[in-house]
Amino acid sequence: MPEVEYTTKMALSRELVWEFVKDMNNWAPMLTGYQKHEIIDDKDSIWTLKGDVGILSRMVRLKAHVTEWSDRDRVAFTLEGQNEKVDGGGLLVMEDVVADAPPPPPPPKRWFGRRFMDWLARKMFRRMHGEGPKRLAAPAGTEGGTRLTFTLRMEAGGPTGPLVNAMLGPALLPAAEDLANKIAAHLEKVHLGSGATSGSGSAAEKAA
Amino acid sequence: MFHSSQSMWFRKAQKWQLEVDVVVIGSGAAGAVAALAAHAGKAKVAVLEKSDRFGGTTAVSGGVVWVPCNKHMADVGIADSFDDALAYVTRLADGRSEPALIRRYLETAPQMIDFVEGATPIAFKALGRYPDYHPEFAGGRPGGRSLDPGLFDTNTLGPWKDKLRRSPVFGMTAMSVSEATDWGVFSKPSALPFGLLAKRFKQGLVCYGGALSGGLLKALLDRGIEPTLGTSAEELLVDDDRVVGVRARQGDKDILIGAKRGVVLASGGFEWNADLCRRFLGGPLTHPNSPPGNDGDGLRMAMSLGADLGNMSEAWWCPSLMVPGEEYDKRPLHRGDFATRSLPHSVIVNKQGHRFVNEAHNYNDLMKAFFAFDPVAYERTNLPAWIVIDQQYLDRYALLTYVPGMPIPEWLIKADSLDELATAIGVDARGLAATVLRFNRFAVEGADPDFRRGESLYDHFYGDPEHKPNPNLGTIEKGPFYAIAVHPGAIGTKGGARTDGDARVLRPDGAPIPGLYAAGNVMAGVTGAGYPGAGATIGAAMTFGYLAGRHAAQRSG
């Protein structure tokens, strides 16, 4: 199953980030193509997204089921297509950035063709969804903070699965980046106020 | 004297931001071929495209080109004659096109194909199995006269790769029309090689109209003609009765482009302009299948210079179906229906629950039955209309985004009985029951004496060849039963500026407007009311684009 991972850093405490991320209602509207979501119970909700399938856009209803909700640390969920044969899941992980700790190893370098395809996918994504959120820089002297990593995996099934996956695959990374950055931008705006545009993150594709 | 809305001295005082010999407005096949032909005539050319993608309606189409007497027909054993083609097209035009123009089209189209194959990477192949749309008429060809552009590698376009318009329907499945036929795209959708198609998608291969537009774009780029995207022509500029340039809108600024030898309108039809559709068309056109930019701007510009008009009530009609929520270019996507109504286990009914047409007939002529008018009730008898199918259909065949093996789509109206289905869609239940009972008898017998569905070779092309006794007729008896609304749509309108045999736009007195040409759906369609065969839209568009570009290049500056 195609899976992508995107990490971004915020000059905010993990507690602040967790307060926001722990409740899906807060960030579900930040999902790419969000139309609406309905809460079924504590663990289940239905998201209606306008998804770009290659060239056209289509309404997709996904049932999100929370599988892991670890205090101040992570939210994991599965996704099940309600009107399309598509399944997947996501994981949001929050980690403290320790000022003196060595930086985490950079994601493995991808071959040029892959990076070009990602660039192209981002370009197409931005054309369809507009520019990404404006990120704010941390105030001078700020140390520490939180690293937010969003892992997203999606796979279409059924007879047309290979074809849909060929179109879906390139859109996953921009979608993961979009959500993580929107969460970060929102929290920065609320807690840091105005500041210079920054935005920092790194992406990795785990499986093709 | 003709003049634009602003004074002449003002115009003369203007300095052109760009001055070329020929300005082409629109980047569909008509415009692209006009540009190539003008360039071949040593003209300096500019191509303006108002959307941010190249290719216009052509790029979202089947990309097939209908050309009688083309040299490739012999490769598949089809003989043709000019007289046969003339008789055939003349009959279908139904008096709505001028005989001299039809002759000009038929005489020039084979030359145009030679020119395009010489000027572009496109190597057409005769399909040989795609019948003319009335193959049994005198002069019709059972094997058809349609040419397939094959596949195109978008990587050859370099930075223009993602500027080529992609079809929302065909843009993801790179298969040639021949392959689609061989693979049973309609009758055996589950057996399509989706893995191969995914691989081709990743490789950047495109088919159908994308392949045709891609090949034309490549030829333009190879000649140093970079289409100017995101630039809409707003006004034709005239000096001393002659069209000398264009005022175009680019973002928030106007630019003036001089055209020393001529301006070619190739900007498509007016099917997305509801006001023009209401004023001119013979029936309601509510669900066009083309890109939303086709709003009649070229027609408006031609009218503003006093162009004579023709064929204004006609369109390349096509029944449309919708998947709720689907959008293309930020507008609702209307998908043309070619096969659902032709495959076994389907019928189209009106609100009385009655069939009213051979559902498998060609899409253009089929739509005319939807516009039937009851003068007493003062309403259109056959609108709204519904396709009704049963579970047998969904077990075997595709429907829009659905392929057997996938969940039954929520957008299909579903009921356990025909009675309940009739109630759900507001159709007379007794009428529907009687219709289905009668249709089922026809299906078993293999003949439809009411509407002759399944008689023509054309019908069979979109049917299931393995279904017996008739590839287009199957019972509707296994629940659940399903329905989907059929809407009046069109691939494009085909009324517009009247032209002569050189694609010069004419005034009502028959004299050409100097320096103004029209080709494609902005001109009064040469095939009149008819649709001779697959690609007749593009065949005529490319032919008159070729004539326009060639003639404009020869004009003295």
HADDOCK unambig.tbl for C-alpha pairs under 7 A between the chains (distance, minus, plus):
assign (segid A and resid 55 and name CA) (segid B and resid 166 and name CA) 6.67 0.50 0.50
assign (segid A and resid 55 and name CA) (segid B and resid 168 and name CA) 5.58 0.50 0.50
assign (segid A and resid 56 and name CA) (segid B and resid 168 and name CA) 5.52 0.50 0.50
assign (segid A and resid 56 and name CA) (segid B and resid 326 and name CA) 6.91 0.50 0.50
assign (segid A and resid 56 and name CA) (segid B and resid 327 and name CA) 5.78 0.50 0.50
assign (segid A and resid 56 and name CA) (segid B and resid 328 and name CA) 4.99 0.50 0.50
assign (segid A and resid 57 and name CA) (segid B and resid 326 and name CA) 5.46 0.50 0.50
assign (segid A and resid 57 and name CA) (segid B and resid 327 and name CA) 5.13 0.50 0.50
assign (segid A and resid 57 and name CA) (segid B and resid 328 and name CA) 6.56 0.50 0.50
assign (segid A and resid 58 and name CA) (segid B and resid 325 and name CA) 5.58 0.50 0.50
assign (segid A and resid 58 and name CA) (segid B and resid 326 and name CA) 4.40 0.50 0.50
assign (segid A and resid 58 and name CA) (segid B and resid 327 and name CA) 6.53 0.50 0.50
assign (segid A and resid 59 and name CA) (segid B and resid 325 and name CA) 5.31 0.50 0.50
assign (segid A and resid 59 and name CA) (segid B and resid 326 and name CA) 6.63 0.50 0.50
assign (segid A and resid 83 and name CA) (segid B and resid 409 and name CA) 6.63 0.50 0.50
assign (segid A and resid 83 and name CA) (segid B and resid 410 and name CA) 6.67 0.50 0.50
assign (segid A and resid 85 and name CA) (segid B and resid 406 and name CA) 6.66 0.50 0.50
assign (segid A and resid 158 and name CA) (segid B and resid 405 and name CA) 6.16 0.50 0.50
assign (segid A and resid 158 and name CA) (segid B and resid 406 and name CA) 5.73 0.50 0.50
assign (segid A and resid 159 and name CA) (segid B and resid 190 and name CA) 6.40 0.50 0.50
assign (segid A and resid 159 and name CA) (segid B and resid 405 and name CA) 6.62 0.50 0.50
assign (segid A and resid 160 and name CA) (segid B and resid 194 and name CA) 5.91 0.50 0.50
assign (segid A and resid 162 and name CA) (segid B and resid 194 and name CA) 6.07 0.50 0.50
assign (segid A and resid 162 and name CA) (segid B and resid 195 and name CA) 5.45 0.50 0.50
assign (segid A and resid 162 and name CA) (segid B and resid 198 and name CA) 5.81 0.50 0.50
assign (segid A and resid 163 and name CA) (segid B and resid 194 and name CA) 5.76 0.50 0.50
assign (segid A and resid 163 and name CA) (segid B and resid 195 and name CA) 6.58 0.50 0.50
assign (segid A and resid 163 and name CA) (segid B and resid 197 and name CA) 6.39 0.50 0.50
assign (segid A and resid 163 and name CA) (segid B and resid 198 and name CA) 4.31 0.50 0.50
assign (segid A and resid 166 and name CA) (segid B and resid 198 and name CA) 5.58 0.50 0.50
assign (segid A and resid 166 and name CA) (segid B and resid 202 and name CA) 6.49 0.50 0.50
